[in-house]
Amino acid sequence: MTQLPVIQPDARRADGQPLVFDKIGIVGLGLIGGSIALAARQTWPSALVIGVDNKDVLETAMRLHAIDVAADDLIVLAEADVVFLAAPAQQNIALLADLDENVRQPAIVTDTSGTKRAIVEAARGLPPRFIFVGGHPLGGAARAGLEHARPDLFRGRPWLFTPAGDGSGGAVEKLSAFARALGAEPHVLDPIAHDRMLAFLSHLPQLTASALMEVVGEAVGESGLALAGRGLADTTRLASSPPDIWRDIAATNADQIGPALDTLIAVLQDLRRDLADGDRLEEIFTSAARWRAALAKYQTA
């Protein structure tokens, strides 16, 4: 185990808000995990933020003052009150099996994965001293990694919770209070409803943006891209996203993403058939503009 320095308590400010959790464990300090760490330390300076990742990431996290305790072994989470699993989706599922021997006391366990059914089902095998609540903060950005983390990432954004069943109400309340203190807006959803909805709200846009950028880039090359307007850049902003995260999301929500892609393909085929006349094009553009205006009402800067 690699143990890095602990920031001394006398170097920390007084709390700005009442503590929700005394010891906050975060496994995976990428964009989301790193932003949770930065926001938690800013919001509750006397809470202990414990980070688990590889040595290089941990050293960066300590330098950024994102965490107080750093280790590359889960044993450092022994006394955590809450554990955030913030690795890619399938890695988070695998990590569940390691919690029993490393987290020694009762704790709330949540995650930040983009899909929920698989991890909620896997969490049913946790010992009863753990309460698992699926979590999904919708505060992402086009680029991943700790270097892009920021404490205001969740401000004004939804944070979805998908409880595993009865007996998790108190945990949902505490996690909702945590999310709210970080500026997010907590919502509770059924895991099935979450995965169906996010297939359209998040997964389809990501796959579409990446596919579009690949098609355009291969067709026109760098010399052509030099002539592109802002429209292409705005439309394909998500194309910078890392594939490892999205491989896991696609694998754990394929049955919902597939029909979403089929629906988009059908609309594109309508456009393809209607290029000469433009009647269907006008219908789609009119409908799209109406829905875009509705979307804009819920977006923050």
N, C-alpha and C positions, 0 to 999 in steps of 0.2 A: 504494500500500500504506500502511495506517495502522500505524505502529509505536508501541507504548506502552512505558512504562518497564519495565526489567528489574529485579527485586528483587536487590539486591546480595548476593553469597555470604556476606559476613561477618555478615549479619543472620539467618542460618539455623542451625538446630540441627544437632548431629551425628546421623548416621543411627541409626535404631532397628533396622533390618533390612538384611541384605545387598541391594545393588541387583540388580534383575532387568534393568532398562533404565536407561541413563544419561540419555537424552533421549526424553521421552514426548510425542508429538504427539497432540492431540485436536482433531478437526474437528467442531464443533457442541457448544456448552456449554449444553445444556438440562439437564433433570433427570438423565439418565444420564451424559452427557459431563461435566457439572459435578460430579456425585458422584464420578466416576472421578478427576477433577482434584483435588478436595478430599481424597479418600482417599489418592491417590498422594503428594501433598505432605506429608500427615500421616505416612505410612508411611516415605517416603524423602525426608527434607528436603534432601538434597544432590543429588537428581535434578533435572533441568531439565524443567519441565512447560510445554509450548508449546500455547497455545490459538489456534484459528482460528474466527472468527465475525464478526458485524458489530460496528461500533464501540461501540454502546450496551451490548451483551452483554459485550464485552471489558472495558469500563470497570468494569462491575459485578463481573466475575470478578477483576479486579485488586484492586478494593476489598475483596473477600471473601478475598483472598490464596489464590484457587483455582489461579492459574497464575503462572508467572514471566515468560514472554514472551508477548506478545499481538500479533496481526496479523490483518488481514482478507484476506490473500493467502497461498496455500499455499506460496509460496517460503520462508516462515519455517520450513518443515518440512525444509529441505535436508539437515540432518544428524541427523534423528530416527532412533532405533533401532527404534521401534515407532510405528505410526500407528493411532489408533482413529478410525474413521469413525462419528460419533455423531449424524448428521443423520437425517431420515426415510428410509425404505428406498429409495425411488427416487432420492433425491438422493445417497445413499451409492453407488448403482450408477453414477450419472453422475460422481461424484468419482473413481472408479477411473481414468478416462481422463486425469485431470489429474496423476496421481502421477508419471508418468515424467519430465516436464519440471520438476518441483518438488522431488522427493525424490532427491537426487543419489547416495546411497550405498545399499548393501544394507539392507533393512529388513523387519521383519515388519509386515504389514498385517492388521488385523482390523476388525470392525464391531460394532454393537450392535443391528442391525435385528431386528424381530420375526419376519421370514421369512428363509429361508436359501437356498433353491434358486436363486433368480434371481441373487443377488449372487455365490454360489459359481461359477455358470456364467459370469457376466460377468468374474470375476476370472481366469479361465483365459487371458485376453488380456493380463495384466500381463507386463512384462519379467521375465526369469528372476532378476534381482537381488532381486525381491520375493517373499516367501513369504506367501500369503494363507491365513488361517484364519478361517472364519466364526465369529462370536461373538454370544451373546445372554445378557446378564446379566438374570436374572429378579428384579430388585430394584426394580421400578417402583413408582409411587404413583399415587393417583387424579388428582393435579394435576401438570402438566408445568411446565417452565421452570426456569431457574437459581435463582430465588428459593426453590424447593423442594428443591434439591440438598442432600445432607448426606453426610458421609464414612462413615457407618455404613449406608448404604442397602443394601449388598450382604452385610452380615454375616448368616451363617447361611442365605443364599439360594443356589440353584443358579446357576452360570454355565456355559452350554452352549457347546461348541465343535464346529464342523462342518468338519473339514479337507477341503480340495479334492482331496486324493489323496496319492499316495506322495511322500516327500521333505519332508513337513511335520511329522514327528515331533518334531524338536528345537524347532520353533516352538510346537507344542502344549504341550510341556513347559514352555517359558518362560512362555507365556501362562497356563498352569495355575498356575504358581508365583506369578505376578502376582495372579491372581484369589484364590488361597488367602491371600496376604498381606493382601488387602483384606477378608478374612473370609468370602469366598464359598466354595462347594463346586463345583469344576470337574467337568464331565461331558462326555464325547465322544459325539456322535451323528452318524449319517448325515444329510445335509441333507433327504432325502426323509422320513425318520422324524421329524425335527424338525418339519417343516411340518405333517405329518399329526397329530402329537401336540398341537402348540401350537394347532391349529385348535380343539381341544376344551378344552385347559387354559387358554387365554388369549383367543383371538379370539372364540369363542362367548360366553363370559361377558361380554366387553365389549359386543358387539352386543346381547346380551340385556338387560343393565342399561340401556343407552341407549334401546333401544326401549321397555322397561317404563316408564322415567321419562317419556318423551315421551307415551305413552298415558295414564298417570295424570295428568300435568300438564294435558294438553289436556282431560281429562274433568272434573277437579274444580277447576282453577284455583288461584290463590294462596289464596283463602279456604278451599278444601278442604284444601290442603297444610298449612295452619296447624293442622289437627286430626289430622295424621298421627302415628302412633307411631314408635318407633325402628326397627321392622321395615322400613319403607319406606326410611328413610335408610340402614340397613345394607345392604339388598339392592341399592340403586342407587348405592352409593359410587363406582363406576367411571364413572357418567354425567357426571362433570366432566372426563373425558379430552378432549384436543383432537382435533378431526376430521382435521387435516392428517396426523398420524401414522397414524391408522387408515384413511384413504383409501389410503395406500400399502400398508399391511398387507393390506387387502382385495383390492387390485389384484394383489398379488404372491402371493396364496395363495387366490384365488377358487375354484380347483378342489377345495380341501380344506375351505374354510369353507362352501361351498354344501351339501355332504352333511351337515356337522355341523348346520347350520341345519335341514335337512330332518328329521334325527333328532329334534331338539327340537320341531319343529312337529308331528311325528307323535305325540309324547307329549302335547303340549298338546291335540291333537285327541282323543286317548283320554280325557283329563280332561273335555273338553267334552261328549263323548258319555255320560260316566258320572256326570254331576253329580247326577242323581236317585238313583242306586243307591249309588254310593260304593265299589264293590268295586275298581275299577281305581285309584281315588284312594288307597285303603288300601294297595294293592300299591306304588304309586309312593312314598308317604310312608314306608313301612317300608324300602324299598330306599334311598331318599334319606338317611334317618337313618343307616343302616349306612355308606354311603359318606362321609357327612359326618363321622362318627366316625373313619373311616380317614384322611380328609384332615387332621383336627385334630391327629393324631399327628405330622405333618410340618411344622406351622406353628410359627413363632417369633413372639414378641411384637414 
